[in-house]
Amino acid sequence: MSRLAPRLPIPPLESSLEKYLKSLEPFIDDDNHVRSHLRAIADDFRDGLGKKLQTRLKDVDRVSPTNWLDDRWWIKLAYHTNRAPLLINSNWWLLYKDDPSTPNDLKMTKDSRGFTNWQILRAAWLTRGLLHIKQLLDKGEQLPDLSKAARWFGPRANKLFGMTRLPQYDCDHLTHVPLPNLTKHIVVFAKSQAFKVDVIDAEGGIFGWDTIAKSFSGITESLSNDLDSPVGVMTAVDRDTWTRNREHLKIISQKNELTLSAIESALFTVCLDDYTLPPRSKEQDVLDGHMINIAGGINGKNRWFDKSMSLIVENNGRAGMNGEHSFVEALVPSIVADYTLYEDMPVNASIASQQQSCRSERLRWVLDDHIISEIKSANSVAERILNDSEPSELLFSEFGVDWMKEVAGLAPDAFIQMALQLAWFKNQGYFTATYETASTRIFDNGRTDTLRTLTSESKRFVKTMMSKDVNDSAKYDSLLQATKTHAKNMRDATTGKAFDRHLLGLRMLLRPGESHELFDNKYNAMSSEWKLSTSGLSAGPRFNGTGFGTVYPDGYGINYMAGPSELKFGIESKLHCSATSTYGFKRDLLSSLQEMRHVCETQQKTLKARL
């Protein structure tokens, strides 16, 4: 990010402690004894150990190149020390809308290997779009419609190309090829086989999309029964196991080392699937099959989950993107992906037999019995993860942002968050700590802070909505107060005035023998158990959906897009948990949105009648 951006501030200790105490209120249940005890804990911390830790944090900030949080702790703590598989647990996914030119019947165009010309053409078109974005970024130019976001977007988007998360024992790290044109290739996966494809010429120019399409076609036509085992599925297991297996691959043969280097240095990967994944049951929407495929494919095959971006295209032309999350927030790749969809495919596009193709090379593996056994084991792990995951999309078209602003008179994001609070209570019967991503991108190398959606005001709103003895006017008043509180908290979080990351930094500076009840009390634990983990993206008119996995096995992971006239919610939960149900939550969220609309419209009618 440009040095013109301000540094991430360290909030005043007193301010963070006051906000911390307020965030605990929904869990106290009007117990004045508990409230007094927590106040005493905070006061003791402020006047004693907290003062020392604040001084240490300021020292850390003085020696940090960009900011005290990201340079020192955030990526490691939030991502790289986590040993869980990236599949579902960490990676994000985006579902593209179909191209208007998609043929109605693709059965006759499917070749003997399961691929279609339309699939190859669309994959090449989208690949060319991603390369065009890279070219603009390399030149220091900005994407259309991003004048306000150009300062923060460009440096972050640049990291998408050539970035890979490398597995290491205890803590992973990132590898990136930052210089323009240093890497000129992508890697294409088809039937879990890897192919290196040069897509940038010697002068730094991008090959035409028809040239790329010819190369993709040559790849699918070259596939025979001589297939290597699906090595990429090992990126779907826990990070220490993948670290061990990756090292073993390199020891077996230098060819494996070169293949790994080609994949990990690629600008991005393109996954050509020789199938279209159907929904798991007749009750599910066809979109659900697409979602699980973009999230993880068939048992993790034909994927490389460590890559920053993987463009995925099924053989009916359905497309999407999956990516590693640690180095950038999902908003950045969503803007990049959205840009690739600005222009529809050319009508009557085809692959000309005389068309020149890019230089491509099949990347082969040398495998021994141990790795083959590990691949089989990884396949079973990926199968269990995906079979336990229940992702689905709620497409809500009854109203959108325009209605929330003009009719309801409320902040759209706050309105949506209150709907999620109401839906959770209907679904679970109790209140839970709720995480919403708040971007701190206005700061140099800023990432996120926590916006705690569950507040005393949001709790009061849910209770009034659930009560049969409260009229619509009172329900609207409680909604209004809850949204005002939420909007204020969002402003604080995005301007560096939230407290969660601040307290995290203080806690990380505890020395051996130091501890404090501020960090180790049950209310602090309850208030940070994010069973409802949420994040909003842009309007996303060219997406069918988005998603990420739940943080807790008995919770929900919810990514949403708010457009002018529609809302989209990507919801994920675990099938093994009897307490949660993605489809049950969808029903509760739908009814919550409809009930809130009724309350708001009734209020507006009442106000008009008084005039």
N, C-alpha and C positions, 0 to 999 in steps of 0.2 A: 504494500500500500504506500501511497505517496507520503512523504514526510510532512506534507502540509496538514495531514490529519493529526488531531490531538492525541496525546497518550491516554491510555485507559487510566482513569483516576483511582486512587485509593479512597473509598468513602470515609468520612469521619466515624470513629468507633462508636460514639454515642448514637449517631443516626442509624447505623446498622443494628445495634442492639435494640433500639426502640422498634424497628421494623420486624426484627426477629421475634420479639415478645408479642407483637400484634399478630404475627402469623400463627402463633400457638393458640390464640383465642378460640378458634373453632373446635379445638380438641379438649378444652378445659371444662366445658359444660357448666359455666357459671360457678365454679368452685373458687371462692375467694382465698381459701387457704393455699390452694395450688398456685393461684395467680400471685399471691404475696411471696411464696417460696421462689417462683421463677424470677420475679423482680429482684429478689435478694441475690440470686445466683448471678443475674446480669450485672447488678451493681458491683458485686465483688469482683467479677471478671474485669469490668471497666476500670476499676481503681487499682487492680493488681496485675495479674498475669496478662490481661488483655492489653494493658498499656505497653508492656514489654514486647509483646508480639506485634503490636502496631508499629513500634519503632523498628523491629527487625524487618517487617514487610516494606517499610519505606527504604531501608537499606537495600533490599532485594530490587526494588523498583529503580533505584539509582544506578545499579549495574546491569539492568536488563536492556538489551538493544531496542526492543519495541515496547513490550509491556510486561509487567510483573507476573501476569497470569499465564499467558500463552507461551512465553519464552521458557518458563520454569516448570510448569506443572500440567497445564490443561490437557494437552493431547495425550500425555502419558497416563494421567489418572482417568480420564474419561474414556480412552480407547486402547492405547497401546499396551498397557499392563493387563488388560482384560484378556483372559485366555480362552474365552468362549468362542465358538465358531462365528465367523462373519455372517454366514448364511442365516437370514432372517433376523438374527440377534443384533446385527450392527448395520449391515448394508441397507441402503434405501432403494426404492424402485419407482419408476414412472411408466405409465401406460399411454401410448400415443393413440390419438383417434385415427381411424382408418382413412386412407387417402380416398378422395371422391372418385378417382378413376379405377378403384379396385374392381376387377371383374366379378360378375355374379357367381360364376361357376369355374372353379380352378381344377376340377378333377381331371379334365382332359389334358391339362398342361403339366401335370406332375410327372417327373421322369422316374426311371426305374430305381433311383436312389432316394426318392421322396421329396426332392426339391422342385421348385417351380420357377419359371422365368420371371413371373411377376414379383416373387419374393426377392430374387436376385436384383431385379431392377430397382425395387424400393430400397433394398439395403444399400445399393450403390448411390442412390439419390440422397439418402440420409447421411451416408458417409461423406459424400461431397459437401453437404451442408456443414458438417462438423469441421471439415478441413478449411472451409471458407471462413468460419469463425476464428479458427486458429490463425489464419492468414491476416485477418483484420487485427487481432490482438498483437501479432508479431510486429505489425506496422504502427502500433500505438493508436489505432483507430477504435471507435466505439460502435457497438451494435445499435441499430435503429431503435428508437423509443427508449433509450437508456441515458438520456442526457443528465438526468438527476442522479443516476446510479453509477455513472462512468468511473468516478474516482475510486469507489470501492470495488466495483465489479471486475474490471480488467485484471488487476493483479491476482485476484482469486481465481478467475476463470482460466488464466494462464497455467495455473497449477493442475488443471484437469488433464492437460495433455502431457503424456509421458510420466505420470505419477503412478507409483505402485507401493503398496504396503508390503514390506518384506518381513516374514516371520523371524523372530529371534526369541531365544529363551528369556522368559520373564517379561521382556518389553520389546515390542516390535519397533521398527523404524521405517521412515519413508525414503524412497529413492525417487529422484526427479531429474529429468534432463531439461534444464531451464532455457538453454540458448536456442534461438530460432534456427530451424533447419538442421540442427545437430542430429535429430532423429527424423527419418524420412519414411518410416514404415508403420503400418498397423499389423495386427495379427488377426487372422480370420480363423474361427473354429467351425468345423463342420464334421458331424459325427464324432466329436471329441478329438479330431485331428487338428493340429495347428499348422498354419501357413503364414509365412512372413510375406507381406505384400508392400512393395514400395509405391507410395501414393504421391510423393513429392519428387519432382525431377531435380536434376543437378543445379538448375538455376533458382530453385526454391519455388517453382510454380506447381500448382496442383493439377494432377491429371484430370481430364474430363470425366464426368460421371459415367458416360458410356464406356470409356476405357476401363474404369474401375469395375463396371458391370461385367465386361468381358473377362476380366481377371477372376471375378467371383464365379462366373460360369465355368471357367476352366478348372477352378478348384473343385467344384461339385462333380464335374464330369470325370475328374481324375481319381475320384474315390473308388476303391475296389474292396476286395476282401482283406487286403493287406493293411489292417488297421491296428495301430498301437492301442494299448489299454488306456482308458480315460484318465490320464495323469491329473488333469485339472480338478477332478473331484476331490483330490486331497486338499485343495484350498478351502474345502467346506467343513473341515474338522477343526478340533481345538488347536490353538496356535502353537503349543509346544509340540504336539504330535506332527503338525505340518513342518515345523522347524527341523525336527529330527529327520523326517522323510526327505525334505528338500536337501539337507546336507548329505544324506545318503545318495540321492540322485547324482549329486556333483562328484561324489567319490567314485561311483561306478564308472563314469565315462566323461571325458571332456566334452563329448557331443551333448550330453545333458546340460552341462554348464553353459554351452553356447545357446542351446534352445531356451533355457531359463532366461539368459541375458536378453535374447530377442523378444521374448514375451514381456519381460519386466521393463524393458526400455521402450516398448511400443507406445505410440501416441494414444491408442485405445484399442480395444478389441471389438470385433464384429462376430456375433454368434449366429450362424445360419442353422436354424432347426429344421430337421427333415420331418416335421410333424406340426400339427396344430393341437394344442392341449385342450381337451374338452373339460367342461365342469365335472366335478366329482360325482354329482348326482343329478337326477332330473329336476329336483327342486331348486337347484342353483342356477344363476344366470350365466350365460356364456362368458360374460366378462370375468367371472370368478376363475374360470379356467385360464384365461389370459393372465390374470393377476398372479396366480401361483406359478405360472411359467416364467414370467418376468422376475418374480421374486427368487426363484431357485431352479426352474427347469424340471426335468425328470431326474429326480434323485441326484441333483447337482452336476449332471453330465453336461458337456459342451459349454462349460463356463470356466472363468478364472476370476474368482471372487476378490482377489487382492487388487485388481485393477481399478483405477479411478473411474473409468467409464467403460461399460460394455453395452454396445448397441446390439439388441436382440431382435431378430426377425423370424417369425414362424413361416411355414410354407404357404399359408394363405395370405401372407402380407401383413398380418398383425405385427406391430412393432412396439418396442419399449426400450427402457434403459435401466441398468442396474449398476450401482457403484459403491465403492468403499467410502466410508463416511468421515474418517478421522481428520483429514486435512482441510475440509471445507464443508460448510453447511449446504443442505440439499437445495436451498434456494438458487445457488449458483448454477449447478448442473440443470436445474429445471428451466432457467432462463436460456441456457445454451441449447437444451433440447427443444424448447419452444421455438427458438429461432430457426432450427432445421425444418420446422413444419410450416414456415411462412408461405412457402411456395408449394403448390401441389405438383405431383408428377406430371410430366408432359403427356398429353393424350396420345394414345397409340404408340407408346414407347416400345422398343424392341431391341434385342441384342443382335447386331449385324454380324454375320459370319466373317466378314473381312475386317472387322474392327480390331485395331491394335489393343493389346492388353498390357497392364503393368507387369513389371518383373516380379515374379513370385517364387517362393521357395518353400518346400515342405519341411517342417521342423520335426525331426524324428527323435525318438527316445531309445535309450539302451536300458532295459529293465531286467532286474533279477527276480528270483522267486520271492524275496522279502518284499520288494516294492509292489509286485503284483498282488501279494496278500494284503498289503496296506491299502491298495486301491480298492480292493473288494470290501475291506473293512470301512473305508471312507464312504463308499457307496451306501453301505448299510446305515452309517451315521446320518448321511444326508437324507436318506429315505425316511428315517425316524423323525428328523427335524421337520421336514416338509409335510409328512403325514400328520404331525401334531399341530401344524400351523393352519389356522382358519382365517384367511384374509378375504375381505369382500369390500365392495364399493357401494356406498349409498349415493345415488344421483338424485338430488332434490331440486325440482324445477318449479316449485310453487311460489318461491320468491328468492331474492338475492340481496346483494349489498344495496342496490338502489332503494328497495322497499324498506330496508332497515333504517336507512338515513332519512328518507322522505316521509314515510308513513309512521314507522315506530319512533323515529327521532332518537335513535340510539347508535352508539359506536358499533360497527359491524363485528369486529373481532370479539368485543366484550359480549355482544348478543350471542354469538356462536358458543363462546365459552360457557355462558350461563345455560344454554341448551344442553351442552355436554354434562354440566353439573346435574341438571334435572334428570337427564337420561341415566346417568350413573346411579343416582339414588333410586330411581324406578327399578333399575336392573339389579341392584345389590341390596337396597334397603338400609344403607348406612353411608356416611360421608367418608371420603378418602382424600389424602393429599394429592394434589393435581399439579403436574408440571406442564408449563407452556414455555416454548422456546422464545426468548426475547433477544433479538439481534443487537449486538454492540458494534456493528460494522462501521459506525461513524468514527471509531477510534482506530488508531494505527494497530493493525493486526488484530483488531477486535473480533471476537467470535460470538459468544452468547452469554446471557445470564439467565437465571431462573425467574420466571413469573409464577408465583403461587396463586393459582386460580381459586382454591378454596379459601374463602375469607368469612368473617362473621356476616358480612352483607350477602355473600352468595349463598351461605347456609340459610340465612333468613328468607331469601328469595325462594329457595327450593321448598322450605317448609310452608310458605304461604301458597305456593302453587299446588302443593299436595293437599292443602286443607279445603274441605268443602264449605267451611264456615267463613271464608274470606272472599269478598267480592272482587270483581275484575279491576276496579280502580285501585284497591289496596295491593293487588298483585302487580299491577303496573308500577306502582310506586316502589315496591320492593325490587322489581327488576331494574328500574331507573337507578336506584341507589347502588345496587350491585354492579351495574355496568359503569357507573361513575368511578367507583372504587377500583374496578379492574383497569379502566382506562388510565387512571392516575398511576397505578402500579406499573403499567406498561411504559408510561413515559419515564418513570424513574429507572426502570430496568434498562431501557434502551439508551439512556443518557449516563450510565455508569453509577447510578444511585441505588441499585439493588444490594442485597446483603449476602446472598448465598455464596457467590464466588469469593467475596471478601472474607467471610468466616472460614471458607475452605483454605484460603491462603494463610490465615492466622493459624489454623489447626496444623497445617503442614510445617509450620515453624516451631512447633513444640519440640523441646529438647528432651533427651532421656530423663525420666523421672518427673517430667512436668505433665500435668493433666488438669482438667477442670470440668466441673459438673455441667457447665454450659454446653459442652459437646456430648456429654454422656448422661443424658436424662431421657426418660421414656417419651416425653413430649417432643423433644427434638427428633427422636427416631421416628415417631408417628408422623411428624410434619414433613419428613423427607422420604417417606415410603411411597414412591410415585406409581401407585397402581393404575392411575389414569395419566398416561404420558401423551401429550398433544403437541402439535406444531402446525402452523399455518403457512401456506405458500401463496404465490400470486394467484390471479384469477384462473389461469390455466385453461382458456377456452379450447386449446388444441390438444388437451389431454383427456383421456377417459378416466384417469385416476392416478393416485399415488399411494405410497404406503411405507411403513416400517414396522418392525416387530415390537411387541409389548415388552416392557422392562421387567415386569413381574409375571410369573406364570399364572397368577389369578387376577390379572389386570387386562388393560387394553392399550394398544398403541394406535393412535389416531392422527392421521395427517389429513388436512383439509384445504380446499381451495374455494375461495369465495368470489364468484363472478357477479356481474351486475344483476343477473336474473336467475342464477342457479348456484347451488352449493354442492360440493362433492366431498365425501368423507371416505377415506381409506381406513378401514378398521381391521385390526388383527388381534386374535386371542388364541389360546391354546385349547385344543380339543380334549386333552387329558384332564382339564380342570372342569369339574361338574358345576362350579359356581358361575362360570362365565360362558357366554355364547355370542359370537359375532353377529349372528342373525337376530338373536334376541335383543342385542344392543341396538341394532339397526331399527328394529320396530319401536323401541323405547325412544330413540332419538327422533324418529319420524313423528311420533305422537307429541313429543316435547316441542318440536318446532311448530307444529300445527296449533298446539295449545297456546304457545307464546304469541303466535300470530293473532289468535282470537282475542287474547287479552289486550294487545296493542291496538287492534282495530276497534275494539269496544271502547277503549279509552279515547281514541280519536273521535268517535261518534259522540261520546259524551261531551267532549270539549266543544265540538261544533254546535251541539244542541244548546250550549250555554251562551254562545255568541249571538 
